[in-house]
Amino acid sequence: MKVNGIKCKNQTEAVLQYLKGGKYLDQTTATKLFGTQRLGAIVYDLRHNIGYNVEKVDCKGRNKFGNPVNFCKYYLPVQNG
């Protein structure tokens, strides 16, 4: 699969390239784009095993039944340099 014009070998690489593109990623979007059901595990791997500073924003919304839900969106902060 290609993300931001870069060929990715696996879901972890795809998520990383997506985040490097300056975008926010939540579980629903990750499932639709990359087929991953374990975005939290991929983010853990990016943080602890690969060394990226992936951050999150806590969000509130409503599910398809109108009930309130909490979820988060992950992103890579912009590097100042």
N, C-alpha and C positions, 0 to 999 in steps of 0.2 A: 504494500500500500504506500501511497505517497502523501506526505503532509508538508505543506509549505514548499512544494517542489522537490522534497528530499525523500528518497526511497527508504522506507523503514522495514527492518527485518522482523520486528515484533511489536506488541502493544506498548511496551515500555518506551521504546524509541519513538513510537507514534505520539504518545502522550507528551513526551519531552519536546518534540518538535512543535507540537501544537502550542504548548506553553511558551516556548521560545518565540513564537510568533506574536506574543503580547496578548494572548487571549485568556479568558477565564474558562475553566472547565468544571462542570458538575457531572455527577454520575449518569444522569439521563443523556447528556450530550456524549459522554464517553461511550456509552452503550450503543447509541445510534451511529457514531462515527467509526469506532474502533472495535465494537463487539465485546468490550470488556465489562464484566460484572463486578470486578474487584478494583475499582479505581483507588480506594484507600490503600490497598496493598501495593499498587504501583507507585503511589506517592510516597509510601514508607520506603520502598526500595530506592527511589530517586533521592530521598533525603539522607537515609542512613548508610546505604551501600555505595551510592554513586557520588554523593556529596552536593547535590543541588539544594538551594534554599527555597524550597517550595512552600509558599504561605497559603493561608486560606482566609476566606471571608464567610462568616456565618450569615445565612439568609433565612428569611421566612417567606412562606408562600402558601398556596392552597393546592390540594390534590384534585384529582378529577371529580371527586365527590363534593368538593367545596370545603373540606375539612382543613384546618390549619396544620402545616407541616414545617419542620425545620430541616435545612440542608446546608451544605457548604459548597463554595466554589473555590477551586485552587488556581493559583497563578504564580508566576515567577516575577519577583520584584525587579524593577528597572535598575540596572547597575550604573551608579554614578562614577564617572572616571574621567 
